[in-house]
Amino acid sequence: GNHETHGRTPPVHVFRGTFAGQPAQIKVTSVVGHVFSTDFPSAYQSWDKTDPKDLFSAPVERIAEKKG
């Protein structure tokens, strides 16, 4: 589909689409040098037991990355 790319490092790609039935502007980029990572709690870790739409309202944990 159509998208724009903004000339930053790393670049930001902008797509127009829908989210939850509403028009949305979606921005995608990458990061370099993580300080924290994020993950869902263990109750949401099983692909067989978790409905993906529940992840939109699930809590998120911040985890400090180990040095090295």
Contacts in CASP RR format, 6 or more apart in sequence:
PFRMAT RR
TARGET T0000
AUTHOR 0000-0000-0000
METHOD contacts of the structure
MODEL  1
GNHETHGRTPPVHVFRGTFAGQPAQIKVTSVVGHVFSTDFPSAYQSWDKT
DPKDLFSAPVERIAEKKG
1 15 0 8 1.000
2 15 0 8 1.000
2 16 0 8 1.000
3 13 0 8 1.000
3 14 0 8 1.000
3 15 0 8 1.000
3 16 0 8 1.000
4 13 0 8 1.000
4 14 0 8 1.000
5 11 0 8 1.000
5 12 0 8 1.000
5 13 0 8 1.000
5 14 0 8 1.000
6 12 0 8 1.000
6 13 0 8 1.000
6 14 0 8 1.000
8 29 0 8 1.000
10 29 0 8 1.000
10 30 0 8 1.000
10 31 0 8 1.000
10 32 0 8 1.000
11 29 0 8 1.000
12 27 0 8 1.000
12 28 0 8 1.000
12 29 0 8 1.000
13 27 0 8 1.000
13 28 0 8 1.000
13 29 0 8 1.000
14 25 0 8 1.000
14 26 0 8 1.000
14 27 0 8 1.000
14 28 0 8 1.000
15 25 0 8 1.000
15 26 0 8 1.000
15 27 0 8 1.000
15 28 0 8 1.000
16 23 0 8 1.000
16 24 0 8 1.000
16 25 0 8 1.000
16 26 0 8 1.000
17 23 0 8 1.000
17 24 0 8 1.000
17 25 0 8 1.000
17 26 0 8 1.000
18 24 0 8 1.000
19 26 0 8 1.000
34 65 0 8 1.000
35 64 0 8 1.000
35 65 0 8 1.000
36 62 0 8 1.000
36 63 0 8 1.000
36 64 0 8 1.000
36 65 0 8 1.000
37 62 0 8 1.000
37 63 0 8 1.000
37 65 0 8 1.000
38 60 0 8 1.000
38 61 0 8 1.000
38 62 0 8 1.000
38 63 0 8 1.000
39 60 0 8 1.000
39 61 0 8 1.000
39 63 0 8 1.000
40 55 0 8 1.000
40 58 0 8 1.000
40 59 0 8 1.000
40 60 0 8 1.000
40 61 0 8 1.000
41 58 0 8 1.000
41 59 0 8 1.000
41 61 0 8 1.000
44 50 0 8 1.000
44 54 0 8 1.000
44 55 0 8 1.000
44 58 0 8 1.000
END
